[in-house]
């Protein structure tokens, strides 16, 4: 007979997925973001063997008393909320959900490119406020997307999906930087791997799809913005902390950066006092990369599968490799 274990779910999931877990294990659902939920969540972890959820920092300070913990099943592809070295030392398995959100996130990033270049949110608001009383003039024109050179920093699944949309759908030459060589195929369109500096100098639109690691934190800094092509547009659809926001603001206000489209920020939700929230040349979105009904469902399904497989001693669908 299989041993029932305690699982703490800290992000709402569909009732049928919750029922799947409850058939095999004892489940406690706690939302750490509501009321005293955070303290109840920490207490519930102390005798839990499994955790499942997302968008919560779980490092040594939070997990130090979770002595029985075996697996964390994260409903995300990024794992920057977790201390991988600590999990390895404690022999806690970390699972995540790569692949299922690739195309949706690429859709969102390319939508952000279009919105930023063509100034779509700004002009939609122009209509909503009743300002559209005559044909628009040059002061409200945007810029073409088709034919522009797209630069991509980081060429994993999402970067490659963005490249396909750009090269095959909009006739954009694509240059990218990646720390490892990537096999470029004709199915990707006109795509070329170049050095970091060359990508910065060449791109009309520069998209960041880098994961957040110790090596990438703050990588897009003042020096990087200074190296970009005059009049370039910067798009970040990865993690906010990859970019030095003060340097981004300086490039917008005093440099030659034309505009920025941001779905991620150093602090989320974006603080009300942030200058990025109301900057006239920033298109800001609320970290919606994978936020569609279909994709979030697939992520929750995969996280549920990962959790149940790991707790039963089987190999999960996607385990995050511990640091060497």
DOPAVO-796149 format. One record per residue (C-alpha): x, y, z; residue number from 0. Coordinates in Angstrom, 3 decimals, padded with zeros to 6 digits. Example, Ala and Ser with C-alpha at 12.3 -4.5 7.8 and 13.67 -1.06 7.14 Angstrom:
% DOPAVO-796149
px_py_pz_i
012.300_-004.500_007.800_0
013.670_-001.060_007.140_1
% end
This chain:
% DOPAVO-796149
px_py_pz_i
000.000_000.000_000.000_0
001.362_003.403_-000.978_1
002.307_005.703_001.870_2
000.235_008.868_002.137_3
002.332_011.971_002.581_4
001.582_015.577_003.469_5
001.496_018.072_000.614_6
001.160_021.839_000.999_7
-000.263_023.543_-002.092_8
000.435_027.276_-002.049_9
-001.098_028.372_-005.340_10
-004.719_027.844_-006.374_11
-005.224_025.030_-008.901_12
-008.267_023.492_-010.570_13
-010.401_021.299_-008.354_14
-009.826_018.172_-010.455_15
-006.047_018.532_-010.111_16
-006.362_019.099_-006.380_17
-008.516_015.960_-006.200_18
-005.808_013.940_-007.996_19
-003.323_014.856_-005.278_20
-005.868_014.258_-002.502_21
-006.462_010.703_-003.766_22
-002.893_009.817_-002.884_23
-001.827_012.278_-000.205_24
-003.058_014.544_002.571_25
-003.330_018.049_001.149_26
-003.296_021.423_002.863_27
-004.018_024.477_000.724_28
-002.699_027.790_002.039_29
-002.333_031.050_000.163_30
000.731_032.731_001.704_31
-000.278_036.045_000.130_32
-003.540_036.381_002.053_33
-003.858_037.605_005.648_34
-001.818_035.467_008.037_35
-001.342_032.853_005.331_36
002.422_033.273_005.144_37
002.935_032.313_008.804_38
000.488_029.414_008.512_39
002.321_028.278_005.372_40
005.683_028.253_007.171_41
004.166_026.263_010.033_42
002.503_023.764_007.683_43
005.800_023.084_005.898_44
007.467_021.739_009.036_45
006.055_018.209_008.600_46
005.335_018.299_004.852_47
006.971_015.990_002.330_48
005.786_017.921_-000.739_49
005.199_021.524_-001.783_50
003.495_022.758_-004.942_51
002.982_026.327_-006.133_52
004.768_029.282_-007.654_53
005.840_032.917_-007.306_54
007.145_032.629_-003.762_55
010.703_032.962_-002.510_56
011.729_029.685_-000.880_57
015.291_029.785_000.397_58
017.071_028.580_003.527_59
015.221_031.059_005.750_60
011.854_029.649_004.717_61
012.844_025.970_004.432_62
015.152_025.566_007.430_63
012.438_023.925_009.542_64
010.986_021.757_006.742_65
012.896_018.713_007.950_66
010.795_016.128_006.085_67
010.563_017.906_002.742_68
011.296_015.669_-000.272_69
010.101_017.618_-003.314_70
009.052_021.094_-004.442_71
006.948_021.112_-007.604_72
007.073_024.623_-009.018_73
004.437_025.785_-011.492_74
007.041_027.764_-013.437_75
009.948_027.288_-015.789_76
012.190_029.771_-013.941_77
013.702_028.566_-010.676_78
015.229_031.827_-009.396_79
012.929_031.749_-006.339_80
014.866_028.751_-005.011_81
018.332_028.303_-003.557_82
019.561_025.392_-005.661_83
022.693_024.781_-003.611_84
020.621_024.587_-000.416_85
018.145_022.180_-002.014_86
021.014_019.994_-003.247_87
022.590_019.915_000.217_88
019.253_018.957_001.755_89
018.526_016.457_-001.046_90
015.217_018.172_-001.846_91
014.114_017.588_-005.440_92
012.989_020.649_-007.413_93
010.644_020.137_-010.362_94
009.483_022.777_-012.830_95
007.408_023.147_-016.009_96
009.565_023.936_-019.066_97
008.214_023.566_-022.569_98
004.490_023.984_-021.924_99
004.699_027.776_-021.733_100
007.234_028.424_-024.515_101
004.890_029.419_-027.334_102
002.559_031.447_-025.112_103
005.424_033.431_-023.614_104
006.867_034.030_-027.073_105
003.448_035.317_-028.174_106
003.452_037.770_-025.269_107
006.992_038.963_-025.973_108
006.277_039.528_-029.633_109
003.059_041.292_-028.697_110
005.136_043.545_-026.460_111
007.443_044.305_-029.385_112
004.450_045.328_-031.491_113
002.885_047.377_-028.699_114
006.119_049.236_-027.974_115
007.145_049.902_-031.559_116
003.667_050.924_-032.755_117
002.740_052.633_-029.439_118
-000.511_050.659_-029.307_119
-001.402_050.989_-025.581_120
-000.687_054.717_-025.683_121
-002.834_055.261_-028.772_122
-005.637_053.081_-027.434_123
-005.726_055.331_-024.383_124
-005.691_058.341_-026.736_125
-008.999_057.113_-028.144_126
-010.464_056.169_-024.756_127
-009.867_059.613_-023.317_128
-011.555_061.348_-026.213_129
-008.332_062.932_-027.488_130
-008.826_061.556_-031.004_131
-010.637_064.473_-032.642_132
-008.545_064.760_-035.821_133
-006.153_062.534_-037.818_134
-003.043_061.793_-035.801_135
000.153_063.646_-036.616_136
003.809_062.708_-036.660_137
004.094_063.176_-032.897_138
002.014_060.006_-032.475_139
003.536_057.884_-035.224_140
005.176_054.601_-034.293_141
007.873_052.648_-036.104_142
007.759_049.681_-038.486_143
008.468_046.247_-037.051_144
008.816_044.275_-040.282_145
012.319_044.306_-041.707_146
013.993_045.597_-038.558_147
016.899_043.621_-037.086_148
015.901_041.751_-033.943_149
018.577_040.964_-031.357_150
017.954_038.280_-028.743_151
019.956_037.848_-025.551_152
019.593_034.201_-024.571_153
018.528_031.653_-027.180_154
016.754_028.906_-025.304_155
013.256_027.629_-026.075_156
011.572_031.012_-025.687_157
014.269_032.967_-027.515_158
014.053_030.564_-030.445_159
010.246_030.808_-030.521_160
010.484_034.612_-030.642_161
013.058_034.332_-033.434_162
010.711_032.182_-035.543_163
007.919_034.731_-035.237_164
010.261_037.559_-036.171_165
012.171_035.940_-039.030_166
009.362_033.945_-040.638_167
006.411_036.168_-039.829_168
007.830_039.676_-040.079_169
010.868_039.273_-042.308_170
013.202_040.415_-039.538_171
016.883_039.448_-039.665_172
017.630_037.915_-036.259_173
020.953_038.005_-034.421_174
021.364_036.403_-031.040_175
023.873_035.868_-028.264_176
024.023_032.639_-026.318_177
026.757_031.316_-024.056_178
026.666_027.988_-025.894_179
026.583_027.340_-029.625_180
023.108_026.783_-031.056_181
022.400_024.762_-034.180_182
020.601_027.161_-036.531_183
018.197_025.472_-038.952_184
016.373_026.810_-042.029_185
013.106_026.426_-040.097_186
014.217_029.345_-037.901_187
014.499_031.774_-040.831_188
017.360_034.253_-041.199_189
019.057_033.770_-037.822_190
022.708_034.256_-036.879_191
024.643_033.757_-033.637_192
026.993_036.641_-032.830_193
029.101_037.936_-029.970_194
027.375_039.908_-027.190_195
028.808_043.253_-028.314_196
027.825_042.694_-031.945_197
024.234_041.886_-031.011_198
024.021_045.087_-028.929_199
025.415_047.210_-031.756_200
023.304_045.619_-034.493_201
019.787_045.249_-033.087_202
017.003_047.720_-033.826_203
014.917_045.815_-031.290_204
016.759_044.012_-028.487_205
014.877_041.292_-026.608_206
016.083_039.759_-023.350_207
015.063_036.137_-022.712_208
017.881_035.260_-020.317_209
017.187_033.209_-017.182_210
018.078_034.827_-013.877_211
021.272_033.315_-012.454_212
024.246_034.602_-010.497_213
025.932_035.201_-013.852_214
023.050_037.113_-015.477_215
021.895_039.226_-012.530_216
022.431_042.871_-013.521_217
024.048_041.809_-016.809_218
022.156_044.386_-018.884_219
023.751_047.430_-017.269_220
024.807_050.963_-018.164_221
027.639_049.683_-020.340_222
025.238_047.469_-022.278_223
022.763_050.294_-022.872_224
025.572_052.578_-024.027_225
026.659_049.944_-026.548_226
023.209_049.620_-028.109_227
022.394_051.028_-031.507_228
021.109_054.636_-031.316_229
017.322_054.611_-031.459_230
017.056_050.964_-030.394_231
014.064_049.601_-028.502_232
014.630_047.294_-025.517_233
012.222_044.494_-024.551_234
012.491_042.383_-021.401_235
010.395_039.228_-021.153_236
012.685_037.197_-018.890_237
013.383_038.373_-015.331_238
013.534_041.928_-014.047_239
016.755_041.529_-012.094_240
018.703_040.727_-015.275_241
018.427_044.463_-016.023_242
019.778_047.339_-013.938_243
016.646_049.474_-013.882_244
018.468_052.675_-012.952_245
020.657_052.228_-016.039_246
017.578_051.592_-018.175_247
015.965_054.806_-016.947_248
019.149_056.755_-017.608_249
019.297_055.360_-021.149_250
015.687_056.421_-021.723_251
016.104_059.875_-020.228_252
019.639_060.784_-021.241_253
020.807_058.187_-023.752_254
019.684_057.164_-027.193_255
017.287_054.380_-026.210_256
014.018_055.050_-028.033_257
011.620_053.042_-025.861_258
011.299_049.986_-023.644_259
008.694_047.252_-023.324_260
008.786_045.458_-019.972_261
006.833_042.469_-018.687_262
009.136_041.921_-015.700_263
010.710_044.113_-013.026_264
013.227_043.970_-010.186_265
010.360_044.243_-007.669_266
006.951_042.779_-008.503_267
004.257_043.983_-008.419_268
005.851_047.187_-009.691_269
005.892_049.739_-006.841_270
003.665_052.767_-007.339_271
006.649_055.067_-006.901_272
008.646_053.424_-009.707_273
009.456_055.844_-012.507_274
008.963_052.990_-014.975_275
005.242_052.815_-014.193_276
004.400_056.175_-015.785_277
007.367_056.781_-018.065_278
006.033_058.033_-021.420_279
008.329_055.749_-023.412_280
007.802_052.567_-021.399_281
005.149_049.961_-022.167_282
004.731_048.108_-018.869_283
002.847_044.839_-018.416_284
002.093_042.848_-015.206_285
004.331_039.787_-015.813_286
001.760_038.122_-018.063_287
004.113_036.007_-020.201_288
002.425_032.647_-019.575_289
-000.893_034.017_-018.310_290
-003.462_032.391_-020.556_291
-006.143_029.972_-019.414_292
-004.758_027.161_-021.562_293
-001.109_027.521_-020.605_294
-001.626_027.982_-016.886_295
-003.758_024.834_-016.966_296
-000.973_022.902_-018.702_297
001.567_024.208_-016.199_298
-000.602_023.076_-013.270_299
-001.111_019.660_-014.885_300
002.617_019.202_-015.380_301
003.380_020.355_-011.842_302
000.825_017.877_-010.497_303
002.374_015.059_-012.520_304
005.843_016.039_-011.317_305
004.727_016.087_-007.688_306
002.967_012.720_-007.747_307
005.766_010.989_-009.642_308
008.465_012.339_-007.327_309
006.608_011.461_-004.124_310
006.106_007.902_-005.380_311
009.821_007.506_-006.092_312
009.479_007.738_-009.861_313
011.249_010.079_-012.272_314
009.310_013.356_-012.739_315
008.643_014.877_-016.133_316
011.026_017.784_-015.487_317
013.496_017.961_-012.638_318
015.700_021.013_-012.306_319
019.297_019.871_-012.337_320
021.110_020.742_-009.092_321
024.297_022.806_-009.305_322
027.470_020.863_-010.027_323
% end
